[in-house]
Amino acid sequence: MPGAILDYFHKKRSVANLEVSIPEEGIELKAFLHNIEKDFYQEALALCNGNKEKAARMLGINPPAFRKALRERFNLDSEEQGGAS
């Protein structure tokens, strides 16, 4: 992964202030977007103290779909998130 992309994932960021630029060597857009989405799921869980229902509502996502994405898309099981539902 290019350095600019790695830097993005290692610091606090604001999507509204995200500069859109593509490095000369290119970017794996699907992986990049997947990681951004995963960050939002994790941030919502942190803000809601691991409560998946509240986190889902915070992101405007149906709670069952949120839990399914945690398991199947992001490999984040309930134990890793503190077991709260």
Order of alpha helices (4+ residues) and beta strands (2+ residues): alpha-alpha-alpha-alpha
